[in-house]
Amino acid sequence: MKVLVVEDDKIAQLGIKKILSSGDLSVELVLAENGKEGVDYFDKAEAAGTDFVLLDLNMPVMNGFEFLETIRNNEKLKDLPVVVHTTSDNIEDLNKCRALGISGYFVKHIDYTVYKSNLQNIVNYWAESKQKGVR
């Protein structure tokens, strides 16, 4: 399973790597520090086979909303699953993301055990969907 993680926080990146490398799945993580790097990644051959994007909203250069708008306007990427992973529990942010076609939304929980469980559940869900040929 290949996951693009668009996240500017180095500590969050390390946490994601640690959690996803400790699970049963073989997960290839590709990191982008902001939405612009995430968009640019899809211009590279290595982007082929990306199963879904784990997206933070609040980033410099290009935020998560701008990233979503950009990829949803790209015919090749418009159906790519994107799960928003954010500190924002603002209903307006959730609704805006829904309007931009997200596949999921979860708030970064302060309790590591809960956060780890949430993240593993999301990755497991997309891995099972991939196995079933559903996207």
Buried (B, 14 or more C-beta within 10 A) or exposed (E): BBBBBBBBBEEBBEBBBEBBEEBEBEBEBBBBBBBBBBBEBBEEEEBEEBBBBBBBBEBEEBBBBBBBBBBBEEEEBEEBBBBBBBBBEEEEBBEBBEEBBBBBBBBBBEEEEEBBEBBBEBBBBBBEBBEEEEE
